[in-house]
Amino acid sequence: MMKNAILAYLSPNRSTRHVALVIQKALADTGTAAPLAGDLSRDADRLAVLEAIQGEENPLLIIGSPVYRDLAVPPVMRFIDGLPPAKGGRAAVFATWGGANSGLALWQMAGALNAKGYAVMGAAKVLGVHSMMWTEAAPVGAGRPNAEDDAQVAAWARKLAAANGQPLSLEALRYQGEDFEKSVLERIDAPWAIIPKSIDPEACTACGTCASVCPVEAIAMDPGPVFGAACFDCFNCIRECPEEAISPAMPLAKIGAKIRERVAAFDEQPPTQVW
């Protein structure tokens, strides 16, 4: 049985955090000693995770990311890239996706961990409510993750804790079609293209809410919000602005329509799956 495990995740819309906590509880129920769950948006959590990785002997490192634009989000990939080389380390990855397409996020994270010397023992994709559709009455993925998803994730985590499996072949995570995969690979290393945002100076009170809810501290107040290069378009600033003073260049209704078009085009099944 696995003695220790460390979870690291980024969760702008709370779905990934939900899955991380399900994993944490399932591991604890198996007797895994104090599985640590760290939110990579918090400096203290990020440092605690890194210290735990360096201080434990061969812990199981589990990393989770939401899927944005068919990939893991840049802060998660930067975290993996910054890990020290592993010596006999083991890892697992999970991704939450909003029903449009789960892309290559699992393969991307697993490959980066492999490059650091980790044997990847498992992967999971979990359907969650789409983070860009909070203004809609029936968003894609509404009510997910649900109890059935949680049960599937918990069983997966308990299997990981048993520590008796073989490393996962990365080819198993290349489950998208060849043409789609090629289109994603063409931009996997490209700079993240940010959707421009405009500020209504009449509505903005420079309250700082947008800066406080940004998971990567990409917003500076001068005196109103100024967006830095670390932004990856989680839209927390737009969602949480009490004055509705921030608007994306592409209206939310149009974004929602494009999401529904992708859902219909790909119809990816099953919505939640573990390896």
C-alpha positions in Angstrom: 0.0 0.0 0.0 1.2 3.5 -0.9 2.6 5.2 2.3 2.4 8.8 1.0 0.9 10.8 -1.8 1.1 14.4 -2.9 -1.6 16.2 -5.0 -1.1 19.4 -6.9 -3.8 21.1 -8.9 -5.1 24.4 -10.3 -8.8 25.0 -10.1 -10.1 28.3 -11.3 -13.7 27.1 -11.4 -13.5 24.6 -8.5 -14.2 21.4 -10.4 -10.6 20.4 -10.4 -10.4 21.1 -6.6 -13.5 19.0 -6.1 -11.8 16.0 -7.9 -8.6 16.6 -5.9 -10.4 16.4 -2.6 -12.2 13.2 -3.7 -8.8 11.7 -4.5 -7.4 12.9 -1.2 -10.2 11.4 0.8 -10.0 8.1 -1.1 -6.3 7.8 -0.4 -6.7 8.7 3.2 -9.4 5.9 3.5 -6.8 3.4 2.3 -4.4 4.4 5.1 -2.1 6.5 2.9 -0.4 8.8 5.3 -1.6 12.4 5.2 -2.1 12.8 1.5 -1.3 16.5 0.9 -3.4 18.5 -1.6 -1.9 21.8 -2.7 -3.6 24.5 -4.8 -1.0 25.8 -7.3 -2.7 29.2 -7.3 -1.4 29.7 -3.7 2.2 30.4 -3.1 2.2 28.7 0.3 0.5 25.6 -1.1 2.9 25.5 -4.1 6.0 25.7 -1.8 4.5 23.0 0.6 4.0 20.7 -2.4 7.6 21.2 -3.6 9.0 20.7 0.0 7.0 17.5 0.4 8.2 16.2 -2.9 11.8 16.8 -1.9 11.3 15.5 1.6 9.4 12.2 1.0 10.9 9.0 -0.3 9.3 8.1 -3.6 5.9 9.7 -3.0 3.1 9.3 -5.5 2.7 12.7 -7.2 -0.8 13.3 -8.6 -1.3 16.4 -10.7 -4.6 17.9 -11.9 -5.5 20.6 -14.4 -8.6 21.8 -16.1 -8.6 21.5 -19.9 -8.4 24.9 -21.6 -8.2 25.0 -25.4 -7.6 21.2 -25.5 -4.5 21.4 -23.2 -3.5 21.6 -19.6 -3.3 25.2 -18.4 0.1 26.9 -18.6 0.6 27.3 -14.8 0.3 23.5 -14.3 2.8 22.8 -17.1 5.2 25.4 -15.7 5.0 23.6 -12.3 5.8 20.3 -13.9 8.7 21.8 -15.9 10.1 23.2 -12.7 10.1 19.9 -10.8 13.5 18.5 -9.8 14.4 15.3 -11.6 12.8 12.2 -10.0 14.6 9.2 -8.8 12.2 6.3 -9.0 9.3 8.6 -8.6 5.7 7.7 -9.6 2.9 9.9 -10.7 -0.6 10.1 -12.0 -2.6 12.8 -13.8 -6.2 14.0 -13.9 -8.0 16.6 -16.0 -11.4 18.1 -15.7 -13.1 19.1 -18.9 -16.2 21.0 -19.8 -17.8 18.7 -22.4 -16.4 20.3 -25.5 -13.2 18.2 -25.9 -10.7 16.8 -23.3 -7.9 17.3 -25.9 -4.4 16.2 -25.1 -4.1 17.5 -21.6 -3.6 14.1 -20.0 -1.0 13.1 -22.6 0.7 16.5 -22.2 1.1 16.3 -18.4 2.0 12.6 -18.4 4.7 13.2 -21.1 6.2 16.1 -19.1 6.3 14.0 -15.9 7.9 11.1 -17.9 10.6 13.5 -19.0 11.3 14.4 -15.4 11.8 10.7 -14.6 8.4 9.8 -13.2 6.7 6.6 -14.1 3.1 7.6 -14.8 0.8 5.0 -13.1 -2.6 6.3 -14.1 -4.7 9.0 -15.6 -8.3 10.2 -15.3 -10.5 12.7 -17.2 -13.6 13.9 -15.3 -16.5 15.9 -16.8 -17.3 19.2 -15.1 -19.6 22.1 -15.8 -18.1 24.3 -18.5 -16.4 27.3 -16.9 -17.3 29.8 -19.6 -21.1 29.3 -19.4 -22.0 30.6 -16.0 -24.5 33.1 -17.5 -26.5 30.3 -19.2 -29.5 28.5 -17.6 -28.3 25.1 -18.9 -24.5 25.1 -19.2 -22.7 22.2 -20.8 -21.7 19.7 -18.0 -24.3 21.1 -15.6 -24.3 19.1 -12.3 -20.9 17.5 -13.0 -18.8 16.1 -11.4 -21.7 14.1 -9.8 -21.8 11.2 -7.4 -21.1 8.7 -10.1 -18.0 10.6 -11.2 -16.8 10.8 -7.6 -17.2 7.1 -7.2 -15.2 6.3 -10.3 -12.5 8.7 -9.3 -12.3 7.3 -5.7 -12.0 3.8 -7.0 -9.2 4.9 -9.3 -7.4 6.6 -6.4 -7.7 3.5 -4.3 -6.2 1.4 -7.1 -3.3 3.8 -7.3 -2.8 3.5 -3.6 -2.4 -0.3 -3.9 0.9 0.5 -5.7 0.9 -2.8 -7.6 0.3 -1.8 -11.1 2.5 -1.2 -14.1 3.3 2.2 -15.6 0.7 3.5 -18.1 1.6 3.6 -21.7 1.4 7.2 -22.9 -0.1 5.9 -26.1 -3.3 5.1 -24.2 -3.8 8.9 -23.7 -3.7 9.7 -27.4 -7.4 8.8 -27.8 -8.3 11.8 -30.0 -8.5 11.5 -33.8 -5.3 11.9 -35.8 -6.3 15.1 -37.5 -7.5 16.7 -34.3 -4.4 15.6 -32.5 -2.2 17.2 -35.2 -4.0 20.5 -34.9 -3.4 20.6 -31.1 0.3 19.5 -31.4 0.8 22.4 -33.9 0.1 24.9 -31.1 1.2 23.0 -28.0 4.4 25.1 -27.6 3.0 28.3 -29.1 2.4 31.3 -26.8 -1.0 31.3 -25.1 -3.2 33.7 -27.1 -5.2 35.8 -24.6 -8.7 37.0 -25.5 -8.6 40.8 -25.2 -10.6 42.3 -22.4 -12.0 45.8 -22.1 -12.8 47.8 -19.0 -15.8 50.1 -18.6 -14.3 53.1 -16.8 -17.7 54.3 -15.8 -18.5 51.0 -14.1 -15.1 50.1 -12.7 -14.6 51.2 -9.0 -11.0 49.8 -8.8 -12.2 47.6 -6.0 -9.5 45.0 -6.7 -11.9 42.0 -6.7 -10.6 40.9 -10.1 -7.0 40.9 -8.9 -7.9 38.9 -5.8 -9.7 36.1 -7.7 -7.0 35.7 -10.4 -5.4 32.3 -9.7 -2.0 33.4 -11.2 -1.8 37.0 -10.0 -1.9 38.2 -13.6 -3.9 41.4 -12.8 -2.3 44.6 -11.4 -4.4 47.6 -10.3 -3.2 50.9 -12.0 -5.7 52.2 -10.8 -8.0 49.8 -12.7 -7.1 46.3 -13.8 -4.2 45.7 -16.1 -3.7 42.2 -17.5 -0.3 40.6 -17.6 1.2 37.8 -19.6 0.4 35.2 -17.0 -3.3 35.4 -17.8 -4.7 32.2 -19.4 -8.3 33.4 -19.7 -10.0 31.6 -16.8 -12.4 34.5 -16.8 -12.6 34.6 -13.0 -12.2 38.4 -13.2 -15.2 38.7 -15.5 -17.3 36.3 -13.5 -16.6 37.8 -10.1 -16.5 41.5 -11.0 -19.3 43.0 -8.8 -19.9 45.9 -11.3 -19.7 43.7 -14.5 -17.1 46.2 -15.7 -14.9 43.7 -17.6 -15.9 42.4 -21.0 -14.1 39.9 -23.3 -13.6 40.8 -26.9 -15.7 37.8 -27.8 -19.2 38.1 -26.1 -20.1 35.3 -23.7 -23.1 34.3 -25.8 -20.9 33.7 -28.8 -18.4 31.8 -26.7 -21.3 29.6 -25.5 -22.5 29.0 -29.0 -19.0 27.9 -30.1 -18.8 25.5 -27.1 -22.1 23.9 -28.1 -20.9 23.5 -31.7 -17.8 21.6 -30.4 -19.9 19.4 -28.2 -22.1 18.4 -31.1 -19.1 18.0 -33.4 -17.0 15.8 -31.1 -19.6 14.1 -28.9 -16.7 12.7 -26.8 -17.5 9.5 -24.9 -17.3 8.5 -22.1 -17.4 11.8 -20.3 -15.5 10.4 -17.3 -12.8 7.8 -17.8 -9.9 6.4 -15.9 -6.7 4.5 -17.0 
